[in-house]
């Protein structure tokens, strides 16, 4: 990360840090990585923990509830879930390819400057 990115993270977390952590904890995948920019921007730890808890609780509650409901009906629903394995795999592969391609292109462009 360069100075520009660090300055941007500081400004972003000064203005939107609380809501960014709260909303990010509600979103799959993004929830995993929100701690890094919050730490780089030196968000106060207590505030981070409060918003992490508030954002994680609904997500965990929903997962537990749906898991309980799916578990009660697993024998009848299990056959439908395996049909989506290929679709999920294709989305993951497309996301990885896009991520690598965009970052590789950005590196080539910055190396030419």
Phi and psi restraints in degrees (range 20) as a CNS / XPLOR table:
assign (resid 1 and name C) (resid 2 and name N)
       (resid 2 and name CA) (resid 2 and name C) 1.0 -97.0 20.0 2
assign (resid 2 and name N) (resid 2 and name CA)
       (resid 2 and name C) (resid 3 and name N) 1.0 178.5 20.0 2
assign (resid 2 and name C) (resid 3 and name N)
       (resid 3 and name CA) (resid 3 and name C) 1.0 -61.0 20.0 2
assign (resid 3 and name N) (resid 3 and name CA)
       (resid 3 and name C) (resid 4 and name N) 1.0 -38.2 20.0 2
assign (resid 3 and name C) (resid 4 and name N)
       (resid 4 and name CA) (resid 4 and name C) 1.0 -60.7 20.0 2
assign (resid 4 and name N) (resid 4 and name CA)
       (resid 4 and name C) (resid 5 and name N) 1.0 -45.2 20.0 2
assign (resid 4 and name C) (resid 5 and name N)
       (resid 5 and name CA) (resid 5 and name C) 1.0 -65.6 20.0 2
assign (resid 5 and name N) (resid 5 and name CA)
       (resid 5 and name C) (resid 6 and name N) 1.0 -39.0 20.0 2
assign (resid 5 and name C) (resid 6 and name N)
       (resid 6 and name CA) (resid 6 and name C) 1.0 -65.9 20.0 2
assign (resid 6 and name N) (resid 6 and name CA)
       (resid 6 and name C) (resid 7 and name N) 1.0 -40.9 20.0 2
assign (resid 6 and name C) (resid 7 and name N)
       (resid 7 and name CA) (resid 7 and name C) 1.0 -64.3 20.0 2
assign (resid 7 and name N) (resid 7 and name CA)
       (resid 7 and name C) (resid 8 and name N) 1.0 -41.3 20.0 2
assign (resid 7 and name C) (resid 8 and name N)
       (resid 8 and name CA) (resid 8 and name C) 1.0 -62.2 20.0 2
assign (resid 8 and name N) (resid 8 and name CA)
       (resid 8 and name C) (resid 9 and name N) 1.0 -43.8 20.0 2
assign (resid 8 and name C) (resid 9 and name N)
       (resid 9 and name CA) (resid 9 and name C) 1.0 -62.0 20.0 2
assign (resid 9 and name N) (resid 9 and name CA)
       (resid 9 and name C) (resid 10 and name N) 1.0 -41.4 20.0 2
assign (resid 9 and name C) (resid 10 and name N)
       (resid 10 and name CA) (resid 10 and name C) 1.0 -60.8 20.0 2
assign (resid 10 and name N) (resid 10 and name CA)
       (resid 10 and name C) (resid 11 and name N) 1.0 -49.1 20.0 2
assign (resid 10 and name C) (resid 11 and name N)
       (resid 11 and name CA) (resid 11 and name C) 1.0 -62.9 20.0 2
assign (resid 11 and name N) (resid 11 and name CA)
       (resid 11 and name C) (resid 12 and name N) 1.0 -42.6 20.0 2
assign (resid 11 and name C) (resid 12 and name N)
       (resid 12 and name CA) (resid 12 and name C) 1.0 -61.7 20.0 2
assign (resid 12 and name N) (resid 12 and name CA)
       (resid 12 and name C) (resid 13 and name N) 1.0 -46.7 20.0 2
assign (resid 12 and name C) (resid 13 and name N)
       (resid 13 and name CA) (resid 13 and name C) 1.0 -74.4 20.0 2
assign (resid 13 and name N) (resid 13 and name CA)
       (resid 13 and name C) (resid 14 and name N) 1.0 -24.9 20.0 2
assign (resid 13 and name C) (resid 14 and name N)
       (resid 14 and name CA) (resid 14 and name C) 1.0 -66.6 20.0 2
assign (resid 14 and name N) (resid 14 and name CA)
       (resid 14 and name C) (resid 15 and name N) 1.0 -38.7 20.0 2
assign (resid 14 and name C) (resid 15 and name N)
       (resid 15 and name CA) (resid 15 and name C) 1.0 -87.9 20.0 2
assign (resid 15 and name N) (resid 15 and name CA)
       (resid 15 and name C) (resid 16 and name N) 1.0 -44.9 20.0 2
assign (resid 15 and name C) (resid 16 and name N)
       (resid 16 and name CA) (resid 16 and name C) 1.0 -121.5 20.0 2
assign (resid 16 and name N) (resid 16 and name CA)
       (resid 16 and name C) (resid 17 and name N) 1.0 8.0 20.0 2
assign (resid 16 and name C) (resid 17 and name N)
       (resid 17 and name CA) (resid 17 and name C) 1.0 -54.9 20.0 2
assign (resid 17 and name N) (resid 17 and name CA)
       (resid 17 and name C) (resid 18 and name N) 1.0 -45.9 20.0 2
assign (resid 17 and name C) (resid 18 and name N)
       (resid 18 and name CA) (resid 18 and name C) 1.0 -60.6 20.0 2
assign (resid 18 and name N) (resid 18 and name CA)
       (resid 18 and name C) (resid 19 and name N) 1.0 -52.1 20.0 2
assign (resid 18 and name C) (resid 19 and name N)
       (resid 19 and name CA) (resid 19 and name C) 1.0 -69.2 20.0 2
assign (resid 19 and name N) (resid 19 and name CA)
       (resid 19 and name C) (resid 20 and name N) 1.0 -33.8 20.0 2
assign (resid 19 and name C) (resid 20 and name N)
       (resid 20 and name CA) (resid 20 and name C) 1.0 -62.5 20.0 2
assign (resid 20 and name N) (resid 20 and name CA)
       (resid 20 and name C) (resid 21 and name N) 1.0 -44.8 20.0 2
assign (resid 20 and name C) (resid 21 and name N)
       (resid 21 and name CA) (resid 21 and name C) 1.0 -66.4 20.0 2
assign (resid 21 and name N) (resid 21 and name CA)
       (resid 21 and name C) (resid 22 and name N) 1.0 -45.7 20.0 2
assign (resid 21 and name C) (resid 22 and name N)
       (resid 22 and name CA) (resid 22 and name C) 1.0 -59.4 20.0 2
assign (resid 22 and name N) (resid 22 and name CA)
       (resid 22 and name C) (resid 23 and name N) 1.0 -51.0 20.0 2
assign (resid 22 and name C) (resid 23 and name N)
       (resid 23 and name CA) (resid 23 and name C) 1.0 -68.1 20.0 2
assign (resid 23 and name N) (resid 23 and name CA)
       (resid 23 and name C) (resid 24 and name N) 1.0 -39.6 20.0 2
assign (resid 23 and name C) (resid 24 and name N)
       (resid 24 and name CA) (resid 24 and name C) 1.0 -62.8 20.0 2
assign (resid 24 and name N) (resid 24 and name CA)
       (resid 24 and name C) (resid 25 and name N) 1.0 -34.4 20.0 2
assign (resid 24 and name C) (resid 25 and name N)
       (resid 25 and name CA) (resid 25 and name C) 1.0 -70.0 20.0 2
assign (resid 25 and name N) (resid 25 and name CA)
       (resid 25 and name C) (resid 26 and name N) 1.0 -16.7 20.0 2
assign (resid 25 and name C) (resid 26 and name N)
       (resid 26 and name CA) (resid 26 and name C) 1.0 -85.8 20.0 2
assign (resid 26 and name N) (resid 26 and name CA)
       (resid 26 and name C) (resid 27 and name N) 1.0 -14.6 20.0 2
assign (resid 26 and name C) (resid 27 and name N)
       (resid 27 and name CA) (resid 27 and name C) 1.0 -105.0 20.0 2
assign (resid 27 and name N) (resid 27 and name CA)
       (resid 27 and name C) (resid 28 and name N) 1.0 129.7 20.0 2
assign (resid 27 and name C) (resid 28 and name N)
       (resid 28 and name CA) (resid 28 and name C) 1.0 -60.8 20.0 2
assign (resid 28 and name N) (resid 28 and name CA)
       (resid 28 and name C) (resid 29 and name N) 1.0 153.2 20.0 2
assign (resid 28 and name C) (resid 29 and name N)
       (resid 29 and name CA) (resid 29 and name C) 1.0 69.8 20.0 2
assign (resid 29 and name N) (resid 29 and name CA)
       (resid 29 and name C) (resid 30 and name N) 1.0 -55.6 20.0 2
assign (resid 29 and name C) (resid 30 and name N)
       (resid 30 and name CA) (resid 30 and name C) 1.0 -61.5 20.0 2
assign (resid 30 and name N) (resid 30 and name CA)
       (resid 30 and name C) (resid 31 and name N) 1.0 -36.0 20.0 2
assign (resid 30 and name C) (resid 31 and name N)
       (resid 31 and name CA) (resid 31 and name C) 1.0 -57.5 20.0 2
assign (resid 31 and name N) (resid 31 and name CA)
       (resid 31 and name C) (resid 32 and name N) 1.0 -28.7 20.0 2
assign (resid 31 and name C) (resid 32 and name N)
       (resid 32 and name CA) (resid 32 and name C) 1.0 -69.2 20.0 2
assign (resid 32 and name N) (resid 32 and name CA)
       (resid 32 and name C) (resid 33 and name N) 1.0 -33.0 20.0 2
assign (resid 32 and name C) (resid 33 and name N)
       (resid 33 and name CA) (resid 33 and name C) 1.0 -105.8 20.0 2
assign (resid 33 and name N) (resid 33 and name CA)
       (resid 33 and name C) (resid 34 and name N) 1.0 -4.0 20.0 2
assign (resid 33 and name C) (resid 34 and name N)
       (resid 34 and name CA) (resid 34 and name C) 1.0 -65.4 20.0 2
assign (resid 34 and name N) (resid 34 and name CA)
       (resid 34 and name C) (resid 35 and name N) 1.0 -25.2 20.0 2
assign (resid 34 and name C) (resid 35 and name N)
       (resid 35 and name CA) (resid 35 and name C) 1.0 -64.9 20.0 2
assign (resid 35 and name N) (resid 35 and name CA)
       (resid 35 and name C) (resid 36 and name N) 1.0 -33.9 20.0 2
assign (resid 35 and name C) (resid 36 and name N)
       (resid 36 and name CA) (resid 36 and name C) 1.0 -63.6 20.0 2
assign (resid 36 and name N) (resid 36 and name CA)
       (resid 36 and name C) (resid 37 and name N) 1.0 -55.9 20.0 2
assign (resid 36 and name C) (resid 37 and name N)
       (resid 37 and name CA) (resid 37 and name C) 1.0 -64.7 20.0 2
assign (resid 37 and name N) (resid 37 and name CA)
       (resid 37 and name C) (resid 38 and name N) 1.0 -31.8 20.0 2
assign (resid 37 and name C) (resid 38 and name N)
       (resid 38 and name CA) (resid 38 and name C) 1.0 -65.0 20.0 2
assign (resid 38 and name N) (resid 38 and name CA)
       (resid 38 and name C) (resid 39 and name N) 1.0 -39.7 20.0 2
assign (resid 38 and name C) (resid 39 and name N)
       (resid 39 and name CA) (resid 39 and name C) 1.0 -69.7 20.0 2
assign (resid 39 and name N) (resid 39 and name CA)
       (resid 39 and name C) (resid 40 and name N) 1.0 -40.7 20.0 2
assign (resid 39 and name C) (resid 40 and name N)
       (resid 40 and name CA) (resid 40 and name C) 1.0 -61.8 20.0 2
assign (resid 40 and name N) (resid 40 and name CA)
       (resid 40 and name C) (resid 41 and name N) 1.0 -38.6 20.0 2
assign (resid 40 and name C) (resid 41 and name N)
       (resid 41 and name CA) (resid 41 and name C) 1.0 -81.3 20.0 2
assign (resid 41 and name N) (resid 41 and name CA)
       (resid 41 and name C) (resid 42 and name N) 1.0 1.6 20.0 2
assign (resid 41 and name C) (resid 42 and name N)
       (resid 42 and name CA) (resid 42 and name C) 1.0 57.2 20.0 2
assign (resid 42 and name N) (resid 42 and name CA)
       (resid 42 and name C) (resid 43 and name N) 1.0 45.7 20.0 2
assign (resid 42 and name C) (resid 43 and name N)
       (resid 43 and name CA) (resid 43 and name C) 1.0 -64.5 20.0 2
assign (resid 43 and name N) (resid 43 and name CA)
       (resid 43 and name C) (resid 44 and name N) 1.0 136.8 20.0 2
assign (resid 43 and name C) (resid 44 and name N)
       (resid 44 and name CA) (resid 44 and name C) 1.0 -56.4 20.0 2
assign (resid 44 and name N) (resid 44 and name CA)
       (resid 44 and name C) (resid 45 and name N) 1.0 133.9 20.0 2
assign (resid 44 and name C) (resid 45 and name N)
       (resid 45 and name CA) (resid 45 and name C) 1.0 -60.0 20.0 2
assign (resid 45 and name N) (resid 45 and name CA)
       (resid 45 and name C) (resid 46 and name N) 1.0 -44.4 20.0 2
assign (resid 45 and name C) (resid 46 and name N)
       (resid 46 and name CA) (resid 46 and name C) 1.0 -60.5 20.0 2
assign (resid 46 and name N) (resid 46 and name CA)
       (resid 46 and name C) (resid 47 and name N) 1.0 -45.1 20.0 2
assign (resid 46 and name C) (resid 47 and name N)
       (resid 47 and name CA) (resid 47 and name C) 1.0 -62.5 20.0 2
assign (resid 47 and name N) (resid 47 and name CA)
       (resid 47 and name C) (resid 48 and name N) 1.0 -41.7 20.0 2
assign (resid 47 and name C) (resid 48 and name N)
       (resid 48 and name CA) (resid 48 and name C) 1.0 -60.7 20.0 2
assign (resid 48 and name N) (resid 48 and name CA)
       (resid 48 and name C) (resid 49 and name N) 1.0 -44.8 20.0 2
assign (resid 48 and name C) (resid 49 and name N)
       (resid 49 and name CA) (resid 49 and name C) 1.0 -65.1 20.0 2
assign (resid 49 and name N) (resid 49 and name CA)
       (resid 49 and name C) (resid 50 and name N) 1.0 -38.7 20.0 2
assign (resid 49 and name C) (resid 50 and name N)
       (resid 50 and name CA) (resid 50 and name C) 1.0 -64.1 20.0 2
assign (resid 50 and name N) (resid 50 and name CA)
       (resid 50 and name C) (resid 51 and name N) 1.0 -49.0 20.0 2
assign (resid 50 and name C) (resid 51 and name N)
       (resid 51 and name CA) (resid 51 and name C) 1.0 -69.4 20.0 2
assign (resid 51 and name N) (resid 51 and name CA)
       (resid 51 and name C) (resid 52 and name N) 1.0 -30.7 20.0 2
assign (resid 51 and name C) (resid 52 and name N)
       (resid 52 and name CA) (resid 52 and name C) 1.0 -64.0 20.0 2
assign (resid 52 and name N) (resid 52 and name CA)
       (resid 52 and name C) (resid 53 and name N) 1.0 -45.3 20.0 2
assign (resid 52 and name C) (resid 53 and name N)
       (resid 53 and name CA) (resid 53 and name C) 1.0 -62.8 20.0 2
assign (resid 53 and name N) (resid 53 and name CA)
       (resid 53 and name C) (resid 54 and name N) 1.0 -48.9 20.0 2
assign (resid 53 and name C) (resid 54 and name N)
       (resid 54 and name CA) (resid 54 and name C) 1.0 -63.0 20.0 2
assign (resid 54 and name N) (resid 54 and name CA)
       (resid 54 and name C) (resid 55 and name N) 1.0 -34.5 20.0 2
assign (resid 54 and name C) (resid 55 and name N)
       (resid 55 and name CA) (resid 55 and name C) 1.0 -80.5 20.0 2
assign (resid 55 and name N) (resid 55 and name CA)
       (resid 55 and name C) (resid 56 and name N) 1.0 -30.6 20.0 2
assign (resid 55 and name C) (resid 56 and name N)
       (resid 56 and name CA) (resid 56 and name C) 1.0 -81.6 20.0 2
assign (resid 56 and name N) (resid 56 and name CA)
       (resid 56 and name C) (resid 57 and name N) 1.0 -31.9 20.0 2
assign (resid 56 and name C) (resid 57 and name N)
       (resid 57 and name CA) (resid 57 and name C) 1.0 -58.8 20.0 2
assign (resid 57 and name N) (resid 57 and name CA)
       (resid 57 and name C) (resid 58 and name N) 1.0 -50.7 20.0 2
assign (resid 57 and name C) (resid 58 and name N)
       (resid 58 and name CA) (resid 58 and name C) 1.0 -61.1 20.0 2
assign (resid 58 and name N) (resid 58 and name CA)
       (resid 58 and name C) (resid 59 and name N) 1.0 -38.4 20.0 2
assign (resid 58 and name C) (resid 59 and name N)
       (resid 59 and name CA) (resid 59 and name C) 1.0 -63.6 20.0 2
assign (resid 59 and name N) (resid 59 and name CA)
       (resid 59 and name C) (resid 60 and name N) 1.0 -48.0 20.0 2
assign (resid 59 and name C) (resid 60 and name N)
       (resid 60 and name CA) (resid 60 and name C) 1.0 -64.8 20.0 2
assign (resid 60 and name N) (resid 60 and name CA)
       (resid 60 and name C) (resid 61 and name N) 1.0 -40.9 20.0 2
assign (resid 60 and name C) (resid 61 and name N)
       (resid 61 and name CA) (resid 61 and name C) 1.0 -62.0 20.0 2
assign (resid 61 and name N) (resid 61 and name CA)
       (resid 61 and name C) (resid 62 and name N) 1.0 -45.8 20.0 2
assign (resid 61 and name C) (resid 62 and name N)
       (resid 62 and name CA) (resid 62 and name C) 1.0 -63.1 20.0 2
assign (resid 62 and name N) (resid 62 and name CA)
       (resid 62 and name C) (resid 63 and name N) 1.0 -43.4 20.0 2
assign (resid 62 and name C) (resid 63 and name N)
       (resid 63 and name CA) (resid 63 and name C) 1.0 -62.2 20.0 2
assign (resid 63 and name N) (resid 63 and name CA)
       (resid 63 and name C) (resid 64 and name N) 1.0 -42.8 20.0 2
assign (resid 63 and name C) (resid 64 and name N)
       (resid 64 and name CA) (resid 64 and name C) 1.0 -64.9 20.0 2
assign (resid 64 and name N) (resid 64 and name CA)
       (resid 64 and name C) (resid 65 and name N) 1.0 -42.4 20.0 2
assign (resid 64 and name C) (resid 65 and name N)
       (resid 65 and name CA) (resid 65 and name C) 1.0 -63.6 20.0 2
assign (resid 65 and name N) (resid 65 and name CA)
       (resid 65 and name C) (resid 66 and name N) 1.0 -49.1 20.0 2
assign (resid 65 and name C) (resid 66 and name N)
       (resid 66 and name CA) (resid 66 and name C) 1.0 -66.4 20.0 2
assign (resid 66 and name N) (resid 66 and name CA)
       (resid 66 and name C) (resid 67 and name N) 1.0 -35.6 20.0 2
assign (resid 66 and name C) (resid 67 and name N)
       (resid 67 and name CA) (resid 67 and name C) 1.0 -62.4 20.0 2
assign (resid 67 and name N) (resid 67 and name CA)
       (resid 67 and name C) (resid 68 and name N) 1.0 -40.3 20.0 2
assign (resid 67 and name C) (resid 68 and name N)
       (resid 68 and name CA) (resid 68 and name C) 1.0 -64.0 20.0 2
assign (resid 68 and name N) (resid 68 and name CA)
       (resid 68 and name C) (resid 69 and name N) 1.0 -45.4 20.0 2
assign (resid 68 and name C) (resid 69 and name N)
       (resid 69 and name CA) (resid 69 and name C) 1.0 -67.0 20.0 2
assign (resid 69 and name N) (resid 69 and name CA)
       (resid 69 and name C) (resid 70 and name N) 1.0 -40.3 20.0 2
assign (resid 69 and name C) (resid 70 and name N)
       (resid 70 and name CA) (resid 70 and name C) 1.0 -65.6 20.0 2
assign (resid 70 and name N) (resid 70 and name CA)
       (resid 70 and name C) (resid 71 and name N) 1.0 -39.7 20.0 2
assign (resid 70 and name C) (resid 71 and name N)
       (resid 71 and name CA) (resid 71 and name C) 1.0 -62.1 20.0 2
assign (resid 71 and name N) (resid 71 and name CA)
       (resid 71 and name C) (resid 72 and name N) 1.0 -36.2 20.0 2
assign (resid 71 and name C) (resid 72 and name N)
       (resid 72 and name CA) (resid 72 and name C) 1.0 -66.8 20.0 2
assign (resid 72 and name N) (resid 72 and name CA)
       (resid 72 and name C) (resid 73 and name N) 1.0 -26.6 20.0 2
assign (resid 72 and name C) (resid 73 and name N)
       (resid 73 and name CA) (resid 73 and name C) 1.0 -119.6 20.0 2
assign (resid 73 and name N) (resid 73 and name CA)
       (resid 73 and name C) (resid 74 and name N) 1.0 23.4 20.0 2
assign (resid 73 and name C) (resid 74 and name N)
       (resid 74 and name CA) (resid 74 and name C) 1.0 -61.6 20.0 2
assign (resid 74 and name N) (resid 74 and name CA)
       (resid 74 and name C) (resid 75 and name N) 1.0 -39.4 20.0 2
assign (resid 74 and name C) (resid 75 and name N)
       (resid 75 and name CA) (resid 75 and name C) 1.0 -61.1 20.0 2
assign (resid 75 and name N) (resid 75 and name CA)
       (resid 75 and name C) (resid 76 and name N) 1.0 -37.0 20.0 2
assign (resid 75 and name C) (resid 76 and name N)
       (resid 76 and name CA) (resid 76 and name C) 1.0 -85.6 20.0 2
assign (resid 76 and name N) (resid 76 and name CA)
       (resid 76 and name C) (resid 77 and name N) 1.0 -24.1 20.0 2
assign (resid 76 and name C) (resid 77 and name N)
       (resid 77 and name CA) (resid 77 and name C) 1.0 -97.4 20.0 2
assign (resid 77 and name N) (resid 77 and name CA)
       (resid 77 and name C) (resid 78 and name N) 1.0 -22.2 20.0 2
assign (resid 77 and name C) (resid 78 and name N)
       (resid 78 and name CA) (resid 78 and name C) 1.0 -54.6 20.0 2
assign (resid 78 and name N) (resid 78 and name CA)
       (resid 78 and name C) (resid 79 and name N) 1.0 -38.2 20.0 2
assign (resid 78 and name C) (resid 79 and name N)
       (resid 79 and name CA) (resid 79 and name C) 1.0 -66.0 20.0 2
assign (resid 79 and name N) (resid 79 and name CA)
       (resid 79 and name C) (resid 80 and name N) 1.0 -25.6 20.0 2
assign (resid 79 and name C) (resid 80 and name N)
       (resid 80 and name CA) (resid 80 and name C) 1.0 -78.2 20.0 2
assign (resid 80 and name N) (resid 80 and name CA)
       (resid 80 and name C) (resid 81 and name N) 1.0 -32.3 20.0 2
assign (resid 80 and name C) (resid 81 and name N)
       (resid 81 and name CA) (resid 81 and name C) 1.0 -68.4 20.0 2
assign (resid 81 and name N) (resid 81 and name CA)
       (resid 81 and name C) (resid 82 and name N) 1.0 -33.2 20.0 2
assign (resid 81 and name C) (resid 82 and name N)
       (resid 82 and name CA) (resid 82 and name C) 1.0 -70.7 20.0 2
assign (resid 82 and name N) (resid 82 and name CA)
       (resid 82 and name C) (resid 83 and name N) 1.0 -16.6 20.0 2
assign (resid 82 and name C) (resid 83 and name N)
       (resid 83 and name CA) (resid 83 and name C) 1.0 -70.1 20.0 2
assign (resid 83 and name N) (resid 83 and name CA)
       (resid 83 and name C) (resid 84 and name N) 1.0 -22.9 20.0 2
assign (resid 83 and name C) (resid 84 and name N)
       (resid 84 and name CA) (resid 84 and name C) 1.0 -92.8 20.0 2
assign (resid 84 and name N) (resid 84 and name CA)
       (resid 84 and name C) (resid 85 and name N) 1.0 -2.0 20.0 2
assign (resid 84 and name C) (resid 85 and name N)
       (resid 85 and name CA) (resid 85 and name C) 1.0 -57.4 20.0 2
assign (resid 85 and name N) (resid 85 and name CA)
       (resid 85 and name C) (resid 86 and name N) 1.0 -45.9 20.0 2
assign (resid 85 and name C) (resid 86 and name N)
       (resid 86 and name CA) (resid 86 and name C) 1.0 -66.5 20.0 2
assign (resid 86 and name N) (resid 86 and name CA)
       (resid 86 and name C) (resid 87 and name N) 1.0 -38.5 20.0 2
assign (resid 86 and name C) (resid 87 and name N)
       (resid 87 and name CA) (resid 87 and name C) 1.0 -65.6 20.0 2
assign (resid 87 and name N) (resid 87 and name CA)
       (resid 87 and name C) (resid 88 and name N) 1.0 -44.8 20.0 2
assign (resid 87 and name C) (resid 88 and name N)
       (resid 88 and name CA) (resid 88 and name C) 1.0 -62.9 20.0 2
assign (resid 88 and name N) (resid 88 and name CA)
       (resid 88 and name C) (resid 89 and name N) 1.0 -43.5 20.0 2
assign (resid 88 and name C) (resid 89 and name N)
       (resid 89 and name CA) (resid 89 and name C) 1.0 -61.4 20.0 2
assign (resid 89 and name N) (resid 89 and name CA)
       (resid 89 and name C) (resid 90 and name N) 1.0 -41.3 20.0 2
assign (resid 89 and name C) (resid 90 and name N)
       (resid 90 and name CA) (resid 90 and name C) 1.0 -64.7 20.0 2
assign (resid 90 and name N) (resid 90 and name CA)
       (resid 90 and name C) (resid 91 and name N) 1.0 -41.9 20.0 2
assign (resid 90 and name C) (resid 91 and name N)
       (resid 91 and name CA) (resid 91 and name C) 1.0 -63.6 20.0 2
assign (resid 91 and name N) (resid 91 and name CA)
       (resid 91 and name C) (resid 92 and name N) 1.0 -42.5 20.0 2
assign (resid 91 and name C) (resid 92 and name N)
       (resid 92 and name CA) (resid 92 and name C) 1.0 -62.9 20.0 2
assign (resid 92 and name N) (resid 92 and name CA)
       (resid 92 and name C) (resid 93 and name N) 1.0 -44.6 20.0 2
assign (resid 92 and name C) (resid 93 and name N)
       (resid 93 and name CA) (resid 93 and name C) 1.0 -63.6 20.0 2
assign (resid 93 and name N) (resid 93 and name CA)
       (resid 93 and name C) (resid 94 and name N) 1.0 -43.8 20.0 2
assign (resid 93 and name C) (resid 94 and name N)
       (resid 94 and name CA) (resid 94 and name C) 1.0 -61.9 20.0 2
assign (resid 94 and name N) (resid 94 and name CA)
       (resid 94 and name C) (resid 95 and name N) 1.0 -40.9 20.0 2
assign (resid 94 and name C) (resid 95 and name N)
       (resid 95 and name CA) (resid 95 and name C) 1.0 -63.9 20.0 2
assign (resid 95 and name N) (resid 95 and name CA)
       (resid 95 and name C) (resid 96 and name N) 1.0 -41.4 20.0 2
assign (resid 95 and name C) (resid 96 and name N)
       (resid 96 and name CA) (resid 96 and name C) 1.0 -65.7 20.0 2
assign (resid 96 and name N) (resid 96 and name CA)
       (resid 96 and name C) (resid 97 and name N) 1.0 -44.9 20.0 2
assign (resid 96 and name C) (resid 97 and name N)
       (resid 97 and name CA) (resid 97 and name C) 1.0 -61.0 20.0 2
assign (resid 97 and name N) (resid 97 and name CA)
       (resid 97 and name C) (resid 98 and name N) 1.0 -46.3 20.0 2
assign (resid 97 and name C) (resid 98 and name N)
       (resid 98 and name CA) (resid 98 and name C) 1.0 -61.3 20.0 2
assign (resid 98 and name N) (resid 98 and name CA)
       (resid 98 and name C) (resid 99 and name N) 1.0 -45.0 20.0 2
assign (resid 98 and name C) (resid 99 and name N)
       (resid 99 and name CA) (resid 99 and name C) 1.0 -59.7 20.0 2
assign (resid 99 and name N) (resid 99 and name CA)
       (resid 99 and name C) (resid 100 and name N) 1.0 -50.0 20.0 2
assign (resid 99 and name C) (resid 100 and name N)
       (resid 100 and name CA) (resid 100 and name C) 1.0 -63.4 20.0 2
assign (resid 100 and name N) (resid 100 and name CA)
       (resid 100 and name C) (resid 101 and name N) 1.0 -43.2 20.0 2
assign (resid 100 and name C) (resid 101 and name N)
       (resid 101 and name CA) (resid 101 and name C) 1.0 -63.1 20.0 2
assign (resid 101 and name N) (resid 101 and name CA)
       (resid 101 and name C) (resid 102 and name N) 1.0 -46.4 20.0 2
assign (resid 101 and name C) (resid 102 and name N)
       (resid 102 and name CA) (resid 102 and name C) 1.0 -66.8 20.0 2
assign (resid 102 and name N) (resid 102 and name CA)
       (resid 102 and name C) (resid 103 and name N) 1.0 -38.9 20.0 2
assign (resid 102 and name C) (resid 103 and name N)
       (resid 103 and name CA) (resid 103 and name C) 1.0 -72.0 20.0 2
assign (resid 103 and name N) (resid 103 and name CA)
       (resid 103 and name C) (resid 104 and name N) 1.0 -36.9 20.0 2
assign (resid 103 and name C) (resid 104 and name N)
       (resid 104 and name CA) (resid 104 and name C) 1.0 -65.2 20.0 2
assign (resid 104 and name N) (resid 104 and name CA)
       (resid 104 and name C) (resid 105 and name N) 1.0 -42.2 20.0 2
assign (resid 104 and name C) (resid 105 and name N)
       (resid 105 and name CA) (resid 105 and name C) 1.0 -63.4 20.0 2
assign (resid 105 and name N) (resid 105 and name CA)
       (resid 105 and name C) (resid 106 and name N) 1.0 -42.9 20.0 2
assign (resid 105 and name C) (resid 106 and name N)
       (resid 106 and name CA) (resid 106 and name C) 1.0 -63.3 20.0 2
assign (resid 106 and name N) (resid 106 and name CA)
       (resid 106 and name C) (resid 107 and name N) 1.0 -37.4 20.0 2
assign (resid 106 and name C) (resid 107 and name N)
       (resid 107 and name CA) (resid 107 and name C) 1.0 -66.5 20.0 2
assign (resid 107 and name N) (resid 107 and name CA)
       (resid 107 and name C) (resid 108 and name N) 1.0 -41.2 20.0 2
assign (resid 107 and name C) (resid 108 and name N)
       (resid 108 and name CA) (resid 108 and name C) 1.0 -65.3 20.0 2
assign (resid 108 and name N) (resid 108 and name CA)
       (resid 108 and name C) (resid 109 and name N) 1.0 -40.8 20.0 2
assign (resid 108 and name C) (resid 109 and name N)
       (resid 109 and name CA) (resid 109 and name C) 1.0 -65.6 20.0 2
assign (resid 109 and name N) (resid 109 and name CA)
       (resid 109 and name C) (resid 110 and name N) 1.0 -41.1 20.0 2
assign (resid 109 and name C) (resid 110 and name N)
       (resid 110 and name CA) (resid 110 and name C) 1.0 -73.3 20.0 2
assign (resid 110 and name N) (resid 110 and name CA)
       (resid 110 and name C) (resid 111 and name N) 1.0 -27.9 20.0 2
assign (resid 110 and name C) (resid 111 and name N)
       (resid 111 and name CA) (resid 111 and name C) 1.0 -72.0 20.0 2
assign (resid 111 and name N) (resid 111 and name CA)
       (resid 111 and name C) (resid 112 and name N) 1.0 -28.4 20.0 2
assign (resid 111 and name C) (resid 112 and name N)
       (resid 112 and name CA) (resid 112 and name C) 1.0 -75.2 20.0 2
assign (resid 112 and name N) (resid 112 and name CA)
       (resid 112 and name C) (resid 113 and name N) 1.0 -20.4 20.0 2
